[in-house]
């Protein structure tokens, strides 16, 4: 004799609801943790950055002056990047490893640092810090604040390139900023292209080239 259990439709529907709820919670758990970690890191580092700026403020520093920075160690904070029109603000730290890009925008090693002549390269995820770049326009202003000075750039071009196109990070005789993220912005999975923003430095006009 076999025991047969028959569930009423209402009970089966409730079980399915709880099953899918458990699956959803399981999927959202890691994302929520990553989101909270990123937000907490950004808030903490931004506050520490502002406090350091206040302690080292020099009202007598002439306009256009900047101290040339030494290369940062991996993971160290480089500064704060912002696009005022898009309300985009993000701390930048050295490196483009997985951990760095989960928490911040990454300064691409071997490219110039703000305050140095050449091409300053930064990278960020399209679904976090650089999602707003989809609405960027030529002529928009970008600000890069560091402990050695505040640098302003104006967007000159927006291009889409292949992932292996390293020419966009080549050294430049001009002071420029190159921002790189994956493209298309809403692509599911590993995006096949790269979205590249090239901006020209406009402030300060002259930089002190000091070691």
Secondary structure per residue as TSV (DSSP state, phi and psi in degrees):
chain	resnum	aa	ss	phi	psi
A	1	X	-	360.0	126.7
A	2	X	-	-100.1	138.2
A	3	X	-	-89.5	120.5
A	4	X	-	-112.3	123.8
A	5	X	-	-104.3	122.6
A	6	X	-	-114.7	118.7
A	7	X	-	-92.2	135.7
A	8	X	-	-65.4	152.2
A	9	X	H	-52.9	-37.9
A	10	X	H	-64.6	-42.4
A	11	X	H	-66.6	-39.7
A	12	X	H	-63.2	-41.5
A	13	X	H	-63.6	-40.0
A	14	X	H	-64.2	-42.7
A	15	X	H	-61.6	-41.0
A	16	X	H	-65.7	-38.0
A	17	X	H	-62.9	-45.5
A	18	X	H	-67.2	-33.9
A	19	X	H	-64.0	-49.1
A	20	X	H	-68.4	-30.9
A	21	X	H	-64.4	-42.1
A	22	X	H	-63.9	-40.6
A	23	X	H	-62.9	-43.3
A	24	X	H	-62.6	-43.6
A	25	X	H	-63.0	-40.5
A	26	X	H	-63.1	-36.0
A	27	X	H	-75.8	-37.4
A	28	X	H	-77.9	-22.4
A	29	X	H	-54.8	-57.8
A	30	X	H	-60.5	-38.6
A	31	X	H	-64.5	-43.2
A	32	X	H	-62.8	-41.7
A	33	X	H	-62.9	-44.4
A	34	X	H	-62.9	-40.9
A	35	X	H	-63.7	-47.1
A	36	X	H	-64.8	-39.0
A	37	X	H	-63.4	-42.4
A	38	X	H	-66.0	-45.7
A	39	X	H	-64.6	-42.5
A	40	X	H	-64.4	-43.5
A	41	X	H	-61.5	-47.1
A	42	X	H	-62.2	-44.0
A	43	X	H	-64.3	-43.8
A	44	X	H	-65.3	-49.9
A	45	X	H	-66.4	-35.7
A	46	X	H	-64.6	-42.1
A	47	X	H	-66.2	-42.7
A	48	X	H	-64.6	-37.1
A	49	X	H	-63.3	-45.5
A	50	X	H	-64.1	-39.6
A	51	X	H	-65.2	-39.7
A	52	X	H	-66.3	-39.6
A	53	X	H	-61.3	-41.2
A	54	X	H	-64.4	-39.0
A	55	X	H	-71.0	-30.8
A	56	X	H	-104.4	7.9
A	57	X	-	-58.9	137.9
A	58	X	-	-130.6	98.4
A	59	X	T	-64.1	-22.0
A	60	X	T	-88.6	-0.6
A	61	X	-	-65.2	125.3
A	62	X	-	-65.5	150.8
A	63	X	T	-61.8	139.2
A	64	X	T	85.8	2.5
A	65	X	-	-89.2	139.2
A	66	X	-	-151.9	140.7
A	67	X	-	-89.3	133.9
A	68	X	-	-69.2	129.1
A	69	X	-	-86.4	152.6
A	70	X	-	-87.9	154.4
A	71	X	-	-55.5	137.6
A	72	X	-	-80.9	153.7
A	73	X	-	-75.9	154.8
A	74	X	T	-57.4	130.6
A	75	X	T	90.5	-11.9
A	76	X	-	-74.8	148.5
A	77	X	E	-72.6	130.2
A	78	X	E	-94.9	-39.8
A	79	X	E	167.7	-159.4
A	80	X	E	-127.2	128.3
A	81	X	E	-104.6	138.6
A	82	X	E	-147.0	147.0
A	83	X	E	-121.7	94.7
A	84	X	G	-53.2	-42.8
A	85	X	G	-63.0	-32.4
A	86	X	G	-94.4	0.0
A	87	X	T	55.7	38.7
A	88	X	E	-101.0	122.0
A	89	X	E	-137.2	131.7
A	90	X	E	-154.9	138.6
A	91	X	E	-73.8	146.1
A	92	X	E	-115.6	132.0
A	93	X	E	-127.8	162.3
A	94	X	E	-71.2	134.8
A	95	X	-	106.4	161.1
A	96	X	-	-129.9	28.0
A	97	X	S	-72.1	168.9
A	98	X	H	-58.0	-46.8
A	99	X	H	-62.5	-43.2
A	100	X	H	-61.6	-45.8
A	101	X	H	-73.5	-17.1
A	102	X	H	-74.2	-29.8
A	103	X	H	-102.1	-25.8
A	104	X	S	-156.8	177.2
A	105	X	E	-79.0	141.3
A	106	X	E	-104.8	133.7
A	107	X	E	-80.5	127.2
A	108	X	-	-75.6	118.3
A	109	X	T	-56.1	149.9
A	110	X	T	77.3	-2.1
A	111	X	S	-99.0	165.3
A	112	X	-	-64.9	157.3
A	113	X	-	-99.6	154.4
A	114	X	T	-54.3	131.5
A	115	X	T	101.1	-14.9
A	116	X	S	-101.2	147.9
A	117	X	S	-69.0	141.7
A	118	X	S	125.4	-156.5
A	119	X	E	-104.1	111.7
A	120	X	E	-88.1	118.0
A	121	X	E	-107.9	132.7
A	122	X	E	-134.8	152.4
A	123	X	E	-134.8	150.1
A	124	X	-	-155.3	158.8
A	125	X	-	-72.9	142.0
A	126	X	T	-72.5	-18.9
A	127	X	T	-102.5	8.0
A	128	X	T	-130.3	-102.5
A	129	X	T	-65.1	-35.4
A	130	X	T	-100.9	14.9
A	131	X	G	-60.1	-37.4
A	132	X	G	-66.3	-14.4
A	133	X	G	-65.2	-16.5
A	134	X	G	-62.8	-22.9
A	135	X	G	-102.4	7.5
A	136	X	-	-70.0	148.6
A	137	X	-	-131.2	154.8
A	138	X	T	-62.0	140.5
A	139	X	T	95.7	-13.7
A	140	X	-	-66.6	148.9
A	141	X	E	-95.7	141.6
A	142	X	E	-125.1	134.4
A	143	X	E	-115.2	138.8
A	144	X	E	-129.7	106.2
A	145	X	E	-98.7	133.0
A	146	X	E	-131.9	175.5
A	147	X	T	-72.3	-9.6
A	148	X	T	-107.7	-0.4
A	149	X	E	157.3	166.4
A	150	X	E	-110.0	128.7
A	151	X	E	-122.0	132.6
A	152	X	E	-114.6	138.4
A	153	X	E	-127.7	155.5
A	154	X	E	-121.1	129.3
A	155	X	E	-66.4	127.8
A	156	X	E	-108.0	-30.7
A	157	X	E	-153.3	151.8
A	158	X	E	-129.4	118.9
A	159	X	E	-134.5	159.6
A	160	X	E	-117.4	127.7
A	161	X	E	-131.8	171.7
A	162	X	E	-73.7	153.2
A	163	X	T	-59.9	-28.2
A	164	X	T	-92.3	9.4
A	165	X	-	-81.3	95.9
A	166	X	G	-90.1	-2.7
A	167	X	G	-62.8	-26.2
A	168	X	G	-67.1	-19.2
A	169	X	G	-103.7	9.0
A	170	X	S	-63.4	148.6
A	171	X	-	-56.2	150.2
A	172	X	-	-128.7	149.7
A	173	X	S	-80.0	-12.1
A	174	X	S	-105.8	161.2
A	175	X	-	-85.8	107.5
A	176	X	E	-132.2	161.9
A	177	X	E	-122.0	131.1
A	178	X	E	-119.4	122.1
A	179	X	E	-110.7	130.9
A	180	X	E	-126.3	135.1
A	181	X	E	-148.3	169.6
A	182	X	E	-76.3	158.0
A	183	X	E	-149.4	142.6
A	184	X	S	-70.0	157.8
A	185	X	T	-66.4	-33.6
A	186	X	T	-105.2	18.7
A	187	X	-	-69.5	138.0
A	188	X	S	-93.5	123.5
A	189	X	S	100.7	-162.1
A	190	X	S	-74.9	112.3
A	191	X	-	-65.1	140.7
A	192	X	S	-83.6	-12.5
A	193	X	E	-126.1	175.5
A	194	X	E	-127.2	135.8
A	195	X	E	-97.5	125.1
A	196	X	E	-122.2	126.6
A	197	X	E	-107.4	127.1
A	198	X	E	-115.4	124.7
A	199	X	E	-128.6	144.9
A	200	X	E	-101.2	134.8
A	201	X	E	-71.2	133.6
A	202	X	E	-121.0	-22.4
A	203	X	E	-140.5	131.3
A	204	X	S	-74.8	154.3
A	205	X	S	-69.6	-41.2
A	206	X	S	-118.9	136.0
A	207	X	-	-114.7	139.8
A	208	X	-	-77.3	120.8
A	209	X	-	-90.7	85.7
A	210	X	-	-121.3	146.5
A	211	X	-	-81.7	360.0
